[in-house]
């Protein structure tokens, strides 16, 4: 993986990111993957990678669990170092500070944190249907470090690292460095995972902390002390107060924890877990600006009923499954779980229960958002890593048996014919399955991941947006901004009125916001700066009459958008796009 990543980055920086060396233009996924030069490069990188793996195998690193446990401790830290390298690479590659938006709801989370930092007393007027903990954390960081979009995005990257570390602990008791490397390969090449890791959205932090809470109890090999259960309850309540969808893992966790413990251990652990959850929940509710059952729960059911009535936003299984061969490894992983005993592997049982729960819930629940694919990617990566790791170990054992049978004299072979029969071919079912899964990962997941990374790296930036620079000129003299494009609000340095921070599809679908509501809010707050759509607000005669009545002045415009400011802020001479081009010397 390191060789592939290094070669890919070196090639991209030498030829220009996202550019075709022969045509000089942007490439689609199919065109990118068919480019002959890059084909040669990727196959060369894969050859280097496989050569290193073969040397690793020859050195005797791929051993059964008992033998691997005796290896030096530095080997167990290798997957952790690989996870850190992946996260650091994504942090350096993605435009964390400058990107207008990374992921669907990224801009709304930035806007909420900005409003809470600037005007905490007005947070109660924010039409927020999500818990407050993440917004509170980000707003506090804004107060200490300054407002920067990179802060919540770096927090998500850190949570991705926590999630990987937690899943390492949930793998089977016989899992070693090999299974952990496979987990990283499957998880970080799953659809939406790089985007969620680099964005300010809530899904990945919530599931990272929730999975960490499960790993505190299920991944521990030394019993289930009361303090550990209490810590797990507090962590899980913190995850719930980031995003309610993390409740999805609770049934699987309950089954794995209850089934795998003796009766005399269960009751104290459950009591400690509940105490930790209650204390953490009360503390978070105390510091939250609002705590409404209608906002946190009932509104989501209203959105579900609306989506069901209109037949909208059904699950898109293509977001979940872009590589069918991975389910060969999942089935093998479930087989290993059954062979070892369900009670002996609580972490794998938890992953299986999580996957079944996600299938049941999303089979009936509406609406579906693309980032819900994360609910499947984590358990699939755990089970697939366990499965393909078992395939590789079994195939290597068969190959070593075949090589010994070839090297031994014929007389010896005859005496041990019964024991050698399985390994004579040197090519077992496990080897076929492992090659199939790795080929599917290489042929389907890797190209899609490169495409997703390209979209992250080429995201629209504040530096390239002409309106962001113009609006920032008024940031020191303006209190409020209204923008028809919510992506630029945070980077402009002027917050929106709290009622207009969240202009989400759900609010419009539930009729909690419309054009009349927007007009009432603008009349109340009288924002000094307005960024209006030429084919949106400016097509409304009532809105244009209100602009004239309030004496707004148009100061900058393009074909699709116009910037209006209060008369007190308007410059004496209005600049046009031609003036900007002339100032840039173009």
N, C-alpha and C positions, 0 to 999 in steps of 0.2 A: 504493500500500500504506500509506503514511504517513497519507494522508487517511482511508482506510477505518478504520485502527486508531484514529486520534484520534476520529473520530465514534463508533465503537463504544464506546470507553472512556467518552467523555463521556455517551453515552446511558445506559450501564450505571450509572455513578455517580450520575446524576440520578434514575434510577428504582429503583435497588437491584439488585445483581448477582443474576442468575438469577431475577428476579421479573417476572411479567407485569403491566404497568401497569393492565390492566383487571380481572384476576382476583385478583391478589395472591398467586399460588401458583407453584410450580415448573412449568416447561414442559418437555415432551419436545422432541426435535429437530424433529419434524414440526410440532408446535404452535408452537414458537418461530419456525420459518422462515415460517409462514403468518401470523404476526401482522402486521396491516396497517401499523401504525406503523413497525415495524422494516423491513418491506419497502421503504417509502418512503425510510427513512433510508439503507439499504444502496444502493439505486439512486441516490440523490442523491450518496452518497460515490463510487460508481463513476463517475458522470458527472464529478465533480470530478477524479478520478484520470485518466480518459480525456482530459479537456481538457488536463491537464498533459502527458500523453504526446503529444497532438497538437501542442502547442506545442513540445515537445522535438524532434519530427520536423521541424516546419517550420523550426526553427533549424538543421537540417542535422546533428543529432547522430547519426542513424542512418546510418552510412556504412560502406563496405567496410572490410576489415581494414587495408589500407594507409593509407587516409585516417584511420581511427580512431587508428592508432598515432601520428599526428602531433598528436593533440589534447593539451591540457594535462594534466599528470600528475594534477591534482586530480580529473579525471573518473574515472580508474582507482581512486581511493580511495573513490568514492561507494558501490560495492557493499560494501566493507569497513565503511564507516560504517553502512550499512543493516543488515548482520549484527550489528554491535555494538548498534544500537538494538533489534533484535529480542531479542537475548539480555538486554539490560538491562530491556526491558519485561517479559519473562517472569520475570526475577529479582525485579522489584518487585511483580508480580502474584501469583506463587505464594507460599503460606505456607511458605517454606523452613525457618524455624526451628521452627515450631509444628506443622506437619502430622505426624500419626502415621505415615503411610506415603504415598509417592507412587510408584506402580509396585509390581509384585508382590513383588520381593525386596528392596526398599528397606530394610525393617526388619531383615533379616538382615545386610546390610552394615553398618548402624549398630551392631548388636549385636556383630559381630566386632571392629570398630574399638574399641568401648568396652572389651571384654574385653582386647584386646591392650594398650590404654593403661593399664588398671587392674592387670592381672595378666599381664604378658608371660611369666612363667615357666610359666603354665598354658596357653599357646597350643598346646602340643603335644597337649593333650587335646581340642582343638577338632576336631570331625569335619568338616574343611573339604575340599571337593572342588574348590576353585578356587585359582588361584595367589595369592600373598600380597602382591604389590607394591602394589596399590591399598589393601589394608587397612593395610599398613605406612605408606604415605604419610598416610592419614587419621589413624591413631593418633599419628603424629608431629605432625601439625597440631593434634590435640586437646591434646597436651602443651604446645604453644606458645600456642595461642589459647583453650583451654578446650573442653569437650565441648559441641558445638552441632550439631544436625542440619543447619544451613545450610552447614557447611563442606564436606562431601562433595558436597552438592547444587550449591553454587557451583562446585566443581571440575568437575562434569559440564557445567555451563553454559559454563565456560571451554573445555572440550574440544569442545563443540558449535561454538564460535567457531573453534577450531583446525581442526575438520573442514571447516567452510565455506571457510576460507582455503586449505586444502590442495586442495579440489576446484576452487577458482578456478584453481589452477595446472595441474590435470589437464584442463581444458577445451581445445578445439582451438586451434591456433595463430592462427586468425582470430577467436577469441572476444574480445569486448570487454565493456563494462559491461552491455550488454543481456543477453547470455547469463548473466552472473553474477547479475543481478537475477532472471532466470527460474529459475536454480538455487535461490536463496533461497526463491522463491515455491513451487517444487515440493517442496523438501526439508522446510521447516519446516511445511508443511501436510500432510505424510505421516502416516499413522496411527502412533501411539505415539511419534513423534519429540518433541513437546513434553513428554510424560510422562517419557521417558528423559532429556531434557535437564535436567529439574528434579528428578530423583531421584538417589539415591546408588548406583544399580545400575552394573554393570560394563560392559555392552555398548557403550554409546556412548563412554566413555573409551578402551576398547581399540581400537575401530575408528577413532576420531579419531587416535590416535597411530600406528596401522598405516597409515592413509591418508596421514598426514603423512610417514611413512617412504617410501612409494611416490612421493609428490610431490617429495621431495628429489632423487630420481634421474630420474623420468619427466617432471617438470614443468620441469626446468632446460633452458634453451636454449643453454648454454655447454659442452656436453660432460659427461662423467661422471668427474670427478676421483676419485682414490682416497679422499681424505678424505670426500668426499660419500657414496660407497658405504659406507665404514665407519660414518659417522653413521647412514645409513639402516638398516644391519644392527643397530646398537645400539638404535635407536628401535623397530624391529620386534620385537626380543627383549623390550623393555620392554612392548610391547603384548601379546605372547603371555603374559607373566607377569602380565597383568591379567585376560585372558580367552582361553582357548584357541581359541575360535571364530574369532578373527581370522586363524587359519591358512587360512581360507576364501579370502583374497585372494592367497595366495602363488602358486598356479598362474598366475593372470592376470598378476601382477607379473612372474613369471619369463618368460612368453611375450613380454610387451611390452618388457621390458628386453633380453632376449637377441636378439629379432628386430630391434629397432631400433638395434643397435650393430654396429660392424664387429668382425671376429674378433679383431683385435689389441687391441681395447679391452675385450673381454668378460672375458678371464681375469684381468687385474689387478683389475678392478672386482668380480668375483665373489670373489676372494681377500680383498679389503678388506672386502667385505660380510660374509663368513663370519667374519673376524677380529673385526669389531665386534660381531657377534651372539654369538660365543663369549665374548668378554670381558664383555659385558653380562650374558649368561646366568649365567656363573660368579659374578659379583658379586652378582646378585640371589639366586641359590641360597645363597650364603654368609650373607646377612642374613635369609633366610626361616626362620621357626621350624621348618618341616617341608618336606620335598621328597620326595614319594612318587609313584612311577609309578602305583601302584594308585589313589591318591586323584585324581591329576590326569588320568588317561587311562582306565584300565580300568573305573572305576566308571561313567563315562559310557557305555561300551559295554554294561555290565550293564543300565543304565537303558534303552538302546536295545533290547536283546533282550527285556527285560520288557515294554516298550511294544508291540513287534511281536507277542509271544505273545498279549497281551490285546487287541490291536487298538486301543490307546488313543493319544490325543494325535497324531493324524495332522495334517498341515499344514492350516491354516485359511487358504485363499487369500484370503478376504475381508479378512484382516489386511494383506495385501500389495496387493491391487488394490481400491481404492474409487473409481477413476476410470479407466475403460477408454480414454477419449480420450487419455490421456497416452501411450499406446503408439503413437499416430499420430506424436507428436513423437519417440518413441524410434526408430521405424523411419526417420524422416527424418534423425535424427542418425546412425544407422548408415549410411544412404545417403551422407551427407556424408563420413563416415570412409572409405567405399569409394571415393568419387570423388577424394578427395585422395591416397589411397594409405595402405595399412595401416601402413607403416613411418614415414610422416611424422607420424602422430598417435599416439604411444605412450600418451598419457593417455586418449584415447578408446578405444583398443584395450584398455587395462587395464580400463576400465569395462565394455566389452562382455564381456571374458573373465570378469570378476567376476560379471556377471549370469548368464552361462551356467553358471558353476561353482555359483552359489547354486541355480539351478533343478535341476541334477543332484543336488547334495548333499541338498537338502531334499525332493526327490522320493522319496528312499529312506530318509533318516535319520529316526529317531524317538528321543526324543519331540520334539514341536513346542511351543515356548513363544511367546507372542504377541510378545515383544520381538525374536524372530528376524526379524520383518518389516524391521528395520533393514538386514539383509543385502541386501535388494532395493532399499530406498529410496534408498541412496546412488548406486549405478550408474544406476538409472532416472532420478534427478534430473539426473545429469551428462549422460546421453544425451538426455534430454528437453529440457534447457536448450539444448544444442547444436542440436537439431532445431528447436525453436520459434524460436530466434534466427535460424536460417537461413531459416525460413518468413517471419519478419517482414521481414528484409532483402530477400528476393526479392520479397515482396508490395509493399514500399515502392518498390523499383526499377521494378516493373511500373506502379505507380500514377503515379510521376513520368514514365515514358515516355508514358503515356496523356495526362497533363496537357500535356506538351510537344506531343504530336501534335494536341491540340485547339487549342492556342494558336497553332500555326504556320499560315501562309497555305496555301490549297489547293494552290498550285503547288509549294510546298516539300514538302507531304505526298506528292504524286505521285512526286517524285523519290526519296523515301526510303520508299516503301511497303513494301519488303521488310523494312526494319529496324524499322518501326513495327507490323508486323502483330500481334506477340505482345502489345503493350501497349495496343491500341486499346480492348479491353473495360474496362480498368482494374480487372478483377476476376479474378485468376488462381487457379490451383489452390492456390498457396501461401497466398493470402489466405483461401480457404475452410478450409484445414487449420488455419491459425493461429487463426481465429475459433472453429473447433470445439474446439480444445484449450483455449483460454482460457475458453470457455463451460463445458466440462466441469470445469475447475478451479473456476470460480465457482459452479457448480451443485452439485458433489459434494464437493470438497475443503474449500471454505471453511466450509460449515455443519458438517461433521464436526469441523473444527478448533475452531470455536467451542464445540461440545459438549465436546470434550476439554479445552479451557481452562477451561470451567465446572466440569468434574469436578475439575480440579487446584485451582481456587480455592475449591471447596466441600469439600475433603478434611477428614476428621475431624481435629480439632486437640487437642493436649494440654490447652490451656486449657479446652476444653469437656468434657473427660472427667473425671468426678467421682472416679475411682479414682486418676488421676495425682496430683492434689493431696493425696489422703489418703496415698498411698505415700511421697510426698516428705517427709512429716513424720518418717518413720523412716529416711531416707537416711543421716543422719549416724551412726546407731547400728546399722545392718544391713550385713552383708557380701554377702549373696546374696538374690536374689528368684527365686521361681518363679511364672510366670504362664501361664495357659491361653490368654491373648491376647498373642501375641508383639509386637503392634504398639505396646504401651505401655511395653515394658521399657526402651528407651533413654531415653525422656522421664521415666521415674520416677526416674532417677538411681542405681539399684541394678542391677548386672549379674546375669545369670543364670549358673548353673554352666556351665562350658565345654561339657559334653556335651549341654546343652539349648539352646544358643544357636541352633542350626540345626535347627529342627523343620520341615524342608521335605517336600514331597510325595515327592521322590525318595528321601529316607531311609526314609520309611514304605513306599514301593513296593518297595524293596530289602530290607526287613525289618532295617534297621540301627537301628531304634528302635521300641519299643512300650511299652505301659503298664508292663510289668514292668521294663524298662530305666529308665523314668522313676522308678519307686519306688526302685530301687537307688541312683540318683544322689541322690535326695532324702534317703535314709537316710545317705549318705556326707557330704553337704555340710550338711544340716540348715539350709536357708535360713530366715532370721528372718521373712520376709514371703512370704505365699502369696496369689495371686489365682486363685481356683478357679471353674470353671464349675458352675453349679447342675445342669446336665444333662450334665456331663462327669465330672470327677473325683469330685464329691460324690455321684454315683449309685453309686459303687463302695463296697460295704460294707468292703472291706479298706482302702481309702484313708481312709474316715471313722474306722475303728478306729485307724489309725496317727495321725491327727490328735489323737484323744483321748489316745493313749499318749504322744505327744510334748508334750502340754499346750499346744496351740495354742488361741488365743482368737479368736473371730469379732468383729471390731471395726466392720465396715461391710459393707453388702450392698444389692444391688438384686435385681430379679426373676431376672436371668440370671447374676450373678456375686456372689461373696462374698470379702471380704478377711479373711484370717486372719494373725495375727502371733504370734510366740513370747510365752510368758507373761511373760517379763522385759520385753517392750516394751509390753505391753497397758496401756492407760489404765485408771484406776480405774472410770470410768463409760463404758460403751460407747455410742457415738453411732449413731443410726439415720438413715435417709434423711429422716425427719421433722425431726430436729434440724438437719440440713443446710439444709433448706428454711426452717426458722425462722430460722437464722442469716443466711440471705440476704435475709430480709425478704419472702419470697414468700407 
